[in-house]
């Protein structure tokens, strides 16, 4: 069964709709996986059904738990359907059948090497040649291969995240950076916290982890990239170009990906991704992050 109004999704947001996701993930460069859990806040829109349907693709689902009491919830993964992946069907607690009910669940899972949204670069593929690099691309229907979600543009969510990364690497997301601290149990890892309070489709969730530095190029803009190319990237995306990039739509700027919007408040962070990245633009509808423009600085495989 496909989603009402979206043949590319299994989700049924007319019955149960996800409103917020919190990600707690470890970026494991040895196994090339993101592993941890996703906490979903679910709002019941149609009384009577306890079945929540989510999109997944090439994910390993370990368990689903009711956050209220810690009890395990029954779940089943349907058979794969082409490039759309597999429907994850979760039996929610009894109270979730009431219209307007809010339910919070925690899904423990991991990505796999076949998860197309998550790209892992070896050190030799980067400009610095010393450290690995990770970036994600969830457009158009690949968010489901990074996390279990309702992977349809009709569902807009807020999200937050705690991302664990090896010492010496920095994590960035399509969200506001809130904190950086030592991992509570792993001495050689740091945890980066993020918060995105403006609802947006799951395909706009983005993550990058690498040995990167930043350069301020204006009162509202900052460039992130490897130190070997960050100054060149900062020059290219200098403040003088941002008004044009921000208010031009649609945008096609060579082979560089640019995120466009037309807000009154306009601030930006930029970071480098693999040179094979082929998307020309992406829109992040946020108040504080209005542009996420990537300087394609890394070497292709």
C-alpha positions in Angstrom: 0.0 0.0 0.0 1.3 3.4 -0.9 0.7 6.7 0.9 -2.4 8.7 0.0 -1.3 11.3 -2.5 2.3 10.0 -2.8 2.9 6.8 -4.7 6.6 6.9 -3.7 6.0 6.4 0.1 4.5 3.7 2.2 3.6 6.1 5.0 0.0 6.9 6.1 0.3 10.4 7.6 -3.5 10.8 7.4 -3.7 8.1 10.1 -0.6 8.7 12.2 1.7 11.7 11.5 5.3 12.2 12.7 5.9 15.7 14.1 9.4 15.5 15.5 12.5 13.2 15.3 15.5 13.1 17.6 18.5 11.3 16.3 21.1 9.8 18.6 23.7 8.3 16.2 27.4 7.2 16.1 29.2 7.8 12.9 31.3 4.6 12.6 33.9 5.0 9.9 35.2 1.5 10.5 32.0 -0.2 9.7 30.7 2.6 7.5 27.4 2.8 9.3 25.4 5.2 11.3 24.0 3.4 14.4 21.9 4.4 17.3 18.3 5.3 17.6 15.6 7.7 16.4 12.9 9.0 18.8 9.7 9.8 16.9 6.8 11.9 18.2 3.6 10.7 16.6 0.3 12.4 16.5 -2.9 10.4 15.8 -5.0 12.0 13.1 -7.5 9.2 12.5 -9.0 7.3 15.4 -9.2 3.6 15.5 -5.8 2.4 14.1 -2.7 1.4 16.1 -0.6 0.7 13.1 2.1 3.3 12.3 3.7 2.9 8.8 7.2 4.3 8.1 9.5 4.2 5.1 12.8 2.4 5.3 15.4 1.3 2.8 18.5 -0.9 3.6 18.2 -0.3 7.3 18.6 -2.8 10.1 15.8 -2.4 12.7 16.8 -3.8 16.1 13.9 -2.8 18.3 11.0 -0.4 18.8 10.2 0.8 22.3 7.4 2.9 23.9 9.3 5.9 25.4 6.6 6.2 28.1 7.1 2.9 29.8 10.0 1.3 28.1 8.0 -1.6 26.8 8.9 -3.2 23.4 6.4 -2.7 20.6 5.7 -5.2 17.9 6.9 -4.4 14.4 7.2 -6.0 11.0 9.2 -5.1 7.9 7.3 -5.8 4.7 9.0 -7.3 1.6 11.1 -4.8 -0.4 9.4 -3.0 -3.3 11.9 -2.0 -5.9 13.8 1.2 -5.1 11.1 2.3 -2.6 12.5 0.0 0.2 10.4 -1.6 2.8 7.4 -0.5 4.9 8.0 -0.6 8.6 4.7 -1.3 10.4 4.7 -0.7 14.2 1.9 -1.6 16.5 1.5 1.5 18.8 0.2 1.5 22.4 -3.6 1.3 22.9 -4.0 5.0 23.7 -2.7 5.9 20.3 -6.0 5.0 18.7 -7.6 8.2 20.1 -7.6 11.1 17.7 -5.2 13.8 18.9 -3.2 11.4 21.0 0.6 11.9 21.1 2.9 8.9 21.3 6.7 8.8 21.5 8.6 5.8 20.4 12.3 4.9 20.1 13.6 2.9 17.2 17.0 1.4 17.6 18.6 0.8 14.2 21.7 1.1 11.9 22.3 2.0 8.4 24.2 -0.4 6.1 26.8 0.0 3.4 23.9 -0.3 0.9 22.2 2.8 2.4 22.3 5.2 -0.5 21.8 8.4 1.4 25.0 8.0 3.4 28.3 8.5 1.5 31.6 7.5 3.0 34.9 8.8 1.6 38.3 7.2 2.3 41.1 9.6 3.3 42.7 9.3 -0.2 39.4 10.7 -1.7 39.7 13.9 0.2 41.8 17.0 -0.4 43.8 16.5 2.8 44.4 12.7 2.2 44.6 12.1 6.0 41.1 11.8 7.4 37.8 10.1 6.2 34.7 12.1 5.3 31.0 11.4 5.5 28.1 13.3 3.9 24.5 12.5 3.3 22.1 13.2 0.4 18.4 12.4 1.2 16.8 13.9 -1.8 14.6 12.8 -3.3 13.4 9.6 -1.5 16.7 8.5 0.2 15.9 9.8 3.7 14.4 6.4 4.4 17.9 4.9 3.9 19.3 7.2 6.7 16.5 6.9 9.2 13.0 5.4 9.5 10.6 8.2 8.7 7.6 9.3 6.7 9.6 10.0 3.6 7.2 12.2 1.8 7.2 16.0 1.3 3.7 16.3 2.6 5.0 15.5 6.1 7.1 18.3 7.7 8.9 17.7 10.9 11.2 19.4 13.3 14.2 17.5 14.4 17.2 17.5 16.8 20.2 15.3 17.0 23.2 14.1 19.0 25.9 12.9 16.6 29.0 11.1 17.9 32.1 11.4 15.8 35.8 10.5 16.1 38.1 13.0 17.8 39.5 15.5 15.3 36.4 15.4 13.1 33.6 17.9 13.1 29.9 17.1 12.5 27.6 19.6 10.7 23.9 19.4 10.0 21.0 21.3 8.3 20.2 22.5 11.8 21.5 24.9 14.4 24.6 23.7 16.3 23.9 23.8 20.0 26.8 22.0 21.8 29.9 20.0 21.6 31.1 17.7 24.4 33.1 14.6 25.1 31.4 11.3 24.6 30.4 10.0 28.1 31.9 6.5 27.6 34.3 6.7 24.6 37.3 8.9 25.3 38.3 9.4 21.6 34.9 10.6 20.4 32.9 13.9 20.7 29.2 14.4 20.6 27.7 17.3 18.5 24.2 18.5 19.3 21.8 20.2 16.8 18.3 21.6 16.8 16.0 22.4 13.9 12.8 24.1 15.1 11.3 24.9 11.7 9.3 22.0 10.2 10.7 20.6 7.0 10.5 17.4 4.9 12.7 14.5 5.9 14.7 14.8 2.7 16.2 18.0 4.0 17.9 16.4 6.9 21.6 16.6 6.1 24.8 15.5 7.9 28.5 15.9 7.1 31.4 14.7 9.2 35.0 15.5 8.4 38.2 17.3 9.3 37.0 20.7 8.4 37.6 24.3 9.3 35.4 27.4 9.0 35.8 30.9 7.7 33.5 33.8 8.4 32.7 35.7 5.2 30.2 38.1 6.6 28.0 38.8 9.7 25.6 36.0 8.7 27.6 33.6 6.7 30.3 31.0 7.3 32.1 28.5 5.1 33.2 25.0 6.2 35.6 22.9 4.3 38.9 21.1 4.5 41.8 23.4 5.4 43.4 22.8 2.0 40.5 24.5 0.2 38.5 26.4 2.8 40.1 29.8 1.8 39.3 29.2 -1.8 35.8 28.2 -0.9 35.4 31.3 1.3 36.5 33.5 -1.6 34.1 31.9 -4.0 31.1 32.3 -1.7 32.0 35.7 -0.4 29.3 37.9 1.1 29.0 39.9 -2.2 27.6 36.9 -4.0 25.1 35.7 -1.3 22.3 38.2 -2.0 22.2 37.1 -5.6 22.4 33.4 -4.7 19.7 33.8 -2.0 17.1 35.6 -4.0 17.7 33.9 -7.4 15.3 31.0 -8.1 15.8 28.6 -9.6 19.6 28.5 -9.3 22.0 26.5 -11.5 25.6 27.5 -10.6 28.0 25.3 -12.6 28.2 21.9 -10.8 27.8 23.5 -7.3 24.9 22.8 -5.1 23.2 25.9 -3.7 20.3 26.1 -1.3 17.9 28.9 -2.1 15.2 30.8 -0.3 13.9 34.4 0.0 13.7 35.2 3.7 13.9 38.5 5.5 16.5 36.9 7.8 19.3 35.2 5.8 22.2 33.4 7.4 24.3 30.6 6.0 26.7 27.8 6.7 28.5 26.1 3.8 30.4 22.9 3.7 32.2 20.7 1.2 30.9 17.5 -0.3 32.1 15.0 -2.9 32.7 16.4 -6.4 30.3 13.9 -7.9 27.4 15.5 -6.1 25.0 16.3 -9.0 22.1 18.3 -7.4 22.0 22.0 -8.4 19.9 23.3 -5.6 18.1 22.5 -2.4 15.8 24.6 -0.2 16.1 24.5 3.6 13.0 26.4 5.0 14.5 27.6 8.2 14.6 30.9 10.0 18.2 30.8 11.1 19.7 28.6 8.3 18.5 30.1 5.1 21.2 28.8 2.8 23.3 25.6 2.8 25.6 26.0 -0.1 28.3 23.4 -0.7 31.7 24.1 -2.1 32.5 20.9 -4.0 36.0 20.5 -2.7 36.8 16.8 -2.4 38.3 14.4 -4.9 36.1 11.9 -6.7 36.8 8.2 -6.3 
